[in-house]
Amino acid sequence: MTDAPTTGNVQRLYRSDVRAARLRLGRRVRVTPVFHTEVTGPHGPIKVTFKLEYLQHGGTFKVRGSLNALLENRSDRRGVVIASGGNAGIAAALACAVQERSCTVVVPESAPHTKVAAMWAYGAEVLWHGTTYADAKSYAAQLAVERGALQLHAYDLPAVVAGAGVVGLEIERQVRGRPPVLVAVGGGGLASGIAAALGLRGRVIGVEPKGSPTLHAALAAGRPVDVHVSGLASDALGATRIGDIPLELAQRYRMGSLLVSDDAIAMAREYLWREFRIVVEPAGAVALAAIQSGAYVPGPGERPVIVLCGANTDLATL
């Protein structure tokens, strides 16, 4: 549970791993609801289904993965160290609070105060280091060794990806048929976890800001590659490269990648508030932006599922 595996030695995950995570998590996480509705598209109304994952404990899907990782190793009572731009730190802090374990989160200087405050609220120690997630991750690895702590990864551990994938099992039970599922991608844990849950019977489409195209670049190169990260959703989707486990799953299950602009993300986020009084952070609106901008055009009779994945935001930015 310390760090991401190398590309040449990636542990393969399957639906059975996600099912095991669901049993392990039990009632410790919320089964978030779905909402069937219509949204405005480039050429008129489009039928969609929202998966309201922003209602998860801590306001982020990531608590599923962090808690699954700790429960999988419940006999290991060491303190936890994790690097995060925001939501993974909130999730780890909450999971550690539930398990009565200490948690240290290393964040870059750009981490939003709203998210840092949430980490504090769950009892985490927060340390600032560097200007990017990569800087924070490097220091977190060093700190874990110095303290003899357990290092969690935000998106590239088997248990973390499997925990996130439980979202896919819920969608499968809540929605008829096998509609495409549109999911925001940063490090790729959520999208790939859902792909593992649905298997070849499902279709998962990753949606990324043009300023942080980790999956898009990796699929083009055939391997994880570093990308420059910038833009509106960079605090939550700020990974500089896709995870090895997420990329293996993306390739195995033929996951697509779409890019959307910051303007499209901002418009989708504002639309969610104006039309539905739904408050999400920019990353939470990325998947909807693909529909509204025309980056994804549903086929005849198709009602795509849009995962609204996070709600940790400053209300003043709406």
Buried (B, 14 or more C-beta within 10 A) or exposed (E): BBBBBEBEEBEEBBBEBBBBBBEBBEEBBBBBEBEEBEBEBEEEEBBBBBBBBBBBBBBBBBBBBBBBBBBBEEEEEBBBBBBBBBBBBBBBBBBBBBBEBBBBBBBBEBBBEBBBEBBEEBBBBBBBBBEBBBBBBBBBBEBBEEBEBBBBBBBBBBBBBBBBBBBBBBBBEBBEEEBBBBBBBBBBBBBBBBBBBBBEEBBBBBBBBBBBBBBBBBBEEEBBBEBEBEBBBBBBBBBBBBBBBBBBBBBBBEBBBBBBBBEBBBBBBEBBBEEBEBBBBBBBBBBBBBBBBEBBEBEEEEBBBBBBBBBBBEEEEE
